[in-house]
Amino acid sequence: MIALLFLFHSALLGAFGSYLVRDDVPHHADAILVLAGDSSGNRILKAAQMVREGYALKAIVSGPPIYGIHESDLAIAMAERAGYAPAFFQPFEHSAHSTREEARAAAPLLRSMHAQRVILVTSDYHTRRAGSTFRSEIPDVQFDVVAAPDLDFSPHGWWKNREGRKTFVYEWIKTVSGWFGM
């Protein structure tokens, strides 16, 4: 048994990492919503690329305050430095501390826009949980969840670096907690 686990440990660990990732095929949408929590900028750059490609007219950039500045403002400034037009973005300032709180904060905004389909852009490891959360909190909107790559997490290699291992453990704790409504 131990020999089998040793032989297949990469496949088993990769399966647990892959479970976290649910990357939908995006469709044209009323908006793109970039979820907060990405210090690398991959989420905002993925959303900006999608606006440029015509998936939606605008990316709504979520952002709670960090050191007195909203994360959305920092992300938009980064995307503008990367060459994307300011008109691509709409900041969405809030004070949410979790994905569920972020979905609840976004619901009135999306409803006021009469959004029927929204593309959620988040880090790959966060896609399954984010999609499930937004779909349960805002059932009247259809969500396509698109993965932005994370610098430290790879579904098939997360165990090879410390940050990948931490991301995996934290996301699984949050996933299992979500199953129990916590």
RABEL-V849320 format. One line per field, one symbol per residue. psi: psi as a letter, one per 20 degrees, with the letter a starting at -180 (. if undefined). A space follows every 10 residues. Layout:
psi=???
This chain:
psi=ghgggghjhg gghhghghhh pnoqoqrprh rpooqrjoih jhghhggggh ghijhrhqpp oqorqokjpp hghggghghg hijqphiiqo qnpakqjrgg hgghhhghgh hhikphpppp prqgiigggg ggghhhhmij ppppppppqp hipphkjhii qghggggggg hhghggghhj k.
